[in-house]
Amino acid sequence: MNYQDRILYAMQYFHGTEDATKLGLRAMALLWNFHPYTRKV
């Protein structure tokens, strides 16, 4: 949840169109799916 909160803060909490909000959250979800789970990659 901290990661999502930081991303939303950087996006200025949904300022803009609804489509831009959806695209931003989808991009965040895709990036989160591919992040490394260990310190050594």
MOPAC internal coordinates of N, CA, C and O (Angstrom, degrees):
PM7 1SCF
backbone

  N    0.0000 0     0.00 0     0.00 0    0    0    0
  C    1.4466 1     0.00 0     0.00 0    1    0    0
  C    1.5289 1   111.41 1     0.00 0    2    1    0
  O    1.2310 1   119.75 1   148.40 1    3    2    1
  N    1.3242 1   118.08 1   -31.60 1    3    2    1
  C    1.4600 1   119.29 1   177.89 1    5    3    2
  C    1.5191 1   111.57 1   -63.28 1    6    5    3
  O    1.2310 1   120.96 1   140.35 1    7    6    5
  N    1.3453 1   115.76 1   -39.65 1    7    6    5
  C    1.4612 1   119.82 1   178.74 1    9    7    6
  C    1.5253 1   110.26 1   -61.43 1   10    9    7
  O    1.2310 1   120.84 1   133.73 1   11   10    9
  N    1.3225 1   116.00 1   -46.27 1   11   10    9
  C    1.4637 1   120.26 1  -179.30 1   13   11   10
  C    1.5263 1   110.39 1   -63.86 1   14   13   11
  O    1.2310 1   120.05 1   140.19 1   15   14   13
  N    1.3094 1   117.52 1   -39.81 1   15   14   13
  C    1.4597 1   120.43 1   179.70 1   17   15   14
  C    1.5260 1   111.29 1   -64.15 1   18   17   15
  O    1.2310 1   120.33 1   139.57 1   19   18   17
  N    1.3433 1   116.97 1   -40.43 1   19   18   17
  C    1.4687 1   119.93 1   177.99 1   21   19   18
  C    1.5181 1   111.54 1   -64.64 1   22   21   19
  O    1.2310 1   120.60 1   139.27 1   23   22   21
  N    1.3425 1   116.45 1   -40.73 1   23   22   21
  C    1.4622 1   119.88 1   179.01 1   25   23   22
  C    1.5254 1   110.46 1   -65.33 1   26   25   23
  O    1.2310 1   120.35 1   135.54 1   27   26   25
  N    1.3230 1   116.94 1   -44.46 1   27   26   25
  C    1.4609 1   120.20 1   179.80 1   29   27   26
  C    1.5265 1   111.25 1   -64.56 1   30   29   27
  O    1.2310 1   120.23 1   143.62 1   31   30   29
  N    1.3291 1   117.16 1   -36.38 1   31   30   29
  C    1.4539 1   120.18 1   176.64 1   33   31   30
  C    1.5276 1   110.36 1   -63.36 1   34   33   31
  O    1.2310 1   120.67 1   137.65 1   35   34   33
  N    1.3364 1   116.32 1   -42.35 1   35   34   33
  C    1.4621 1   120.69 1   178.86 1   37   35   34
  C    1.5315 1   111.11 1   -65.12 1   38   37   35
  O    1.2310 1   120.46 1   148.96 1   39   38   37
  N    1.3541 1   116.72 1   -31.04 1   39   38   37
  C    1.4654 1   121.20 1   178.15 1   41   39   38
  C    1.5266 1   111.26 1   -83.87 1   42   41   39
  O    1.2310 1   119.91 1  -176.88 1   43   42   41
  N    1.3089 1   117.77 1     3.12 1   43   42   41
  C    1.4626 1   125.06 1  -178.62 1   45   43   42
  C    1.5268 1   111.35 1    61.48 1   46   45   43
  O    1.2310 1   121.25 1  -140.49 1   47   46   45
  N    1.3357 1   115.22 1    39.51 1   47   46   45
  C    1.4591 1   122.23 1   173.74 1   49   47   46
  C    1.5248 1   113.68 1    47.72 1   50   49   47
  O    1.2310 1   120.89 1  -114.97 1   51   50   49
  N    1.3023 1   115.91 1    65.03 1   51   50   49
  C    1.4600 1   123.45 1   170.10 1   53   51   50
  C    1.5249 1   114.77 1    69.16 1   54   53   51
  O    1.2310 1   119.10 1  -154.09 1   55   54   53
  N    1.3240 1   119.31 1    25.91 1   55   54   53
  C    1.4523 1   119.46 1   172.49 1   57   55   54
  C    1.5188 1   107.51 1   -74.76 1   58   57   55
  O    1.2310 1   120.55 1   -49.57 1   59   58   57
  N    1.2738 1   116.56 1   130.43 1   59   58   57
  C    1.4514 1   121.59 1  -178.37 1   61   59   58
  C    1.5177 1   109.89 1   122.94 1   62   61   59
  O    1.2310 1   121.20 1    20.39 1   63   62   61
  N    1.3107 1   115.31 1  -159.61 1   63   62   61
  C    1.4596 1   119.87 1  -176.81 1   65   63   62
  C    1.5280 1   110.36 1   -84.98 1   66   65   63
  O    1.2310 1   121.38 1   -16.32 1   67   66   65
  N    1.3175 1   114.97 1   163.68 1   67   66   65
  C    1.4592 1   120.30 1   178.23 1   69   67   66
  C    1.5251 1   110.98 1   -65.96 1   70   69   67
  O    1.2310 1   120.52 1   144.76 1   71   70   69
  N    1.3274 1   116.61 1   -35.24 1   71   70   69
  C    1.4644 1   120.48 1   178.07 1   73   71   70
  C    1.5321 1   111.22 1   -63.93 1   74   73   71
  O    1.2310 1   120.47 1   139.10 1   75   74   73
  N    1.3175 1   116.70 1   -40.90 1   75   74   73
  C    1.4588 1   120.57 1   178.83 1   77   75   74
  C    1.5279 1   110.47 1   -64.41 1   78   77   75
  O    1.2310 1   120.45 1   143.07 1   79   78   77
  N    1.3186 1   116.75 1   -36.93 1   79   78   77
  C    1.4580 1   121.29 1   177.88 1   81   79   78
  C    1.5188 1   110.74 1   -63.96 1   82   81   79
  O    1.2310 1   120.58 1   133.29 1   83   82   81
  N    1.3178 1   116.50 1   -46.71 1   83   82   81
  C    1.4645 1   120.60 1  -179.77 1   85   83   82
  C    1.5226 1   111.13 1   -62.21 1   86   85   83
  O    1.2310 1   120.32 1   136.42 1   87   86   85
  N    1.3303 1   116.98 1   -43.58 1   87   86   85
  C    1.4607 1   120.50 1   179.62 1   89   87   86
  C    1.5285 1   111.21 1   -64.68 1   90   89   87
  O    1.2310 1   120.25 1   140.43 1   91   90   89
  N    1.3079 1   117.13 1   -39.57 1   91   90   89
  C    1.4637 1   120.62 1   179.04 1   93   91   90
  C    1.5179 1   112.14 1   -64.51 1   94   93   91
  O    1.2310 1   120.29 1   136.65 1   95   94   93
  N    1.3295 1   117.06 1   -43.35 1   95   94   93
  C    1.4627 1   119.89 1   179.43 1   97   95   94
  C    1.5219 1   111.89 1   -69.94 1   98   97   95
  O    1.2310 1   120.07 1   145.54 1   99   98   97
  N    1.3158 1   117.47 1   -34.46 1   99   98   97
  C    1.4726 1   120.08 1   176.08 1  101   99   98
  C    1.5181 1   110.74 1   -65.89 1  102  101   99
  O    1.2310 1   120.59 1   138.06 1  103  102  101
  N    1.3245 1   116.47 1   -41.94 1  103  102  101
  C    1.4594 1   120.27 1   178.27 1  105  103  102
  C    1.5226 1   110.44 1   -62.26 1  106  105  103
  O    1.2310 1   120.21 1   138.54 1  107  106  105
  N    1.3272 1   117.20 1   -41.46 1  107  106  105
  C    1.4645 1   121.16 1   178.21 1  109  107  106
  C    1.5169 1   110.61 1   -61.81 1  110  109  107
  O    1.2310 1   120.34 1   137.13 1  111  110  109
  N    1.3417 1   116.95 1   -42.87 1  111  110  109
  C    1.4604 1   120.79 1  -179.59 1  113  111  110
  C    1.5237 1   111.23 1   -64.47 1  114  113  111
  O    1.2310 1   120.15 1   139.23 1  115  114  113
  N    1.3430 1   117.32 1   -40.77 1  115  114  113
  C    1.4597 1   119.91 1   178.03 1  117  115  114
  C    1.5217 1   111.76 1   -63.78 1  118  117  115
  O    1.2310 1   120.29 1   136.12 1  119  118  117
  N    1.3142 1   117.06 1   -43.88 1  119  118  117
  C    1.4619 1   119.84 1   178.32 1  121  119  118
  C    1.5219 1   110.95 1   -63.12 1  122  121  119
  O    1.2310 1   119.97 1   140.08 1  123  122  121
  N    1.3150 1   117.65 1   -39.92 1  123  122  121
  C    1.4579 1   121.48 1  -178.44 1  125  123  122
  C    1.5304 1   110.87 1   -66.36 1  126  125  123
  O    1.2310 1   119.83 1   146.49 1  127  126  125
  N    1.3262 1   117.94 1   -33.51 1  127  126  125
  C    1.4596 1   121.08 1   179.58 1  129  127  126
  C    1.5185 1   112.48 1   -65.32 1  130  129  127
  O    1.2310 1   119.71 1   154.52 1  131  130  129
  N    1.3247 1   118.16 1   -25.48 1  131  130  129
  C    1.4538 1   121.22 1  -176.05 1  133  131  130
  C    1.5210 1   114.00 1  -108.65 1  134  133  131
  O    1.2310 1   119.58 1  -168.06 1  135  134  133
  N    1.3203 1   118.40 1    11.94 1  135  134  133
  C    1.4670 1   119.00 1   178.94 1  137  135  134
  C    1.5276 1   109.20 1   -76.26 1  138  137  135
  O    1.2310 1   120.13 1   -29.52 1  139  138  137
  N    1.3422 1   117.35 1   150.48 1  139  138  137
  C    1.4701 1   120.51 1   179.50 1  141  139  138
  C    1.5321 1   110.48 1   -72.25 1  142  141  139
  O    1.2310 1   120.92 1   -37.59 1  143  142  141
  N    1.3222 1   115.84 1   142.41 1  143  142  141
  C    1.4625 1   120.65 1  -179.53 1  145  143  142
  C    1.5140 1   113.00 1   -94.22 1  146  145  143
  O    1.2310 1   119.99 1   171.20 1  147  146  145
  N    1.3213 1   117.62 1    -8.80 1  147  146  145
  C    1.4513 1   120.83 1   179.53 1  149  147  146
  C    1.5185 1   109.59 1  -121.12 1  150  149  147
  O    1.2310 1   120.69 1   -14.31 1  151  150  149
  N    1.3026 1   116.28 1   165.69 1  151  150  149
  C    1.4535 1   119.94 1   178.76 1  153  151  150
  C    1.5243 1   111.29 1   -72.57 1  154  153  151
  O    1.2310 1   120.39 1   143.90 1  155  154  153
  N    1.3383 1   116.87 1   -36.10 1  155  154  153
  C    1.4643 1   120.80 1   177.21 1  157  155  154
  C    1.5110 1   108.72 1   -93.01 1  158  157  155
  O    1.2310 1   120.99 1   -51.97 1  159  158  157
  N    1.3179 1   115.71 1   128.03 1  159  158  157
  C    1.4683 1   119.56 1  -179.41 1  161  159  158
  C    1.5214 1   108.20 1  -110.04 1  162  161  159
  O    1.2310 1   120.10 1   180.00 1  163  162  161

